[in-house]
Amino acid sequence: MTDLARRHIPDRLGTPLARTLASWEVLLLGVAVAVFVANSFATPYFLNVWNLSDATFNFTEKAIVAFAMALLVISGEIDLSVAAIMALASTAMGAAAQFGVGAPGLILIGLSVGLLCGAFNGFLVTRLGLPSIVVTIGTMSLFRGISYVVLGDQAYGDYPPAFAWLGQGYVWWVISFEFFLFALLAIAFAILLHATSFGRKIYVVGNNPLAARFSGVPVERVKFILFLLTGAMSGLASILLTARLGSTRPSIAFGWELEIVTMVVLGGVSILGGSGSIGGVVLAAFVMGLVTFGLGLLNVPGIVMSIFIGALLIGVIALPTLVRRLKRKPA
């Protein structure tokens, strides 16, 4: 190939630095910094170190579920029952606490309920071939409905102090146990998705499940494991949330599935599957946490936050489509 020919071939990808600067993660980082600066000017209480520590509680539990959800969405599936799994796991732990079960037993119960719910979702999707969005809408009503049947308008309380520490304790200075666990899980999920053969299988399954089958990838098994993982992380988040609140009601974590999905999509994970990163989900968690915490300090009503979350989800899903259409539009 001549030098003249080389000069006429456009380098659409550009240099590695250019690709990095144009990435969704860098954009999210810029948004996070902008939101942080805006919050610091909007209210004098924002920059208090303990207030910033409290701000992490706005996203850590949701982000823990979002890590597993991101893998599931990349594989081409979705789980809208995660918040209902949290309610059911919390109800089971609350019932056990009334019989004097200690913190280790409560943790085991919370994780077990999450795993069982994830296995149930995974069985319906991978073994019976049902659409995951339909299945998990159904189990969302089923799991939370069981909590309402058990509790009604009552609440469970009287959790042991050792259990309460999981949601309220600090490992060092202003670093809460929840945030510490969030950081560890972020690293673990990043390694799983980006540095293991299982992570590569997730991308292959999400991009082209038929080709994945012909390549010897056990598609159903991969998806079943991801449903199990999502259920387990929902159970873990339920443990943390229940410990932080110190009580269980059937409405616990109500509406969180919307925020978790928004966190995943805002993090750059394609809702159609096949692409995304854990780093983007981590940044999205910080952005959403900072926004909701800042709005809370300004006494913005919760319904306004819900409107914001819904609009954000629609906007993030629509943005790639709009960009592609603008690129195709003739000059």
Salt bridges, closest charged atoms under 4 A:
ASP3 OD1 - ARG6 NH1 2.95
GLU61 OE2 - ARG244 NE 2.82
GLU77 OE2 - LYS223 NZ 2.76
GLU178 OE2 - ARG244 NE 3.95
GLU220 OE2 - ARG213 NH2 2.50
GLU259 OE1 - LYS62 NZ 2.59
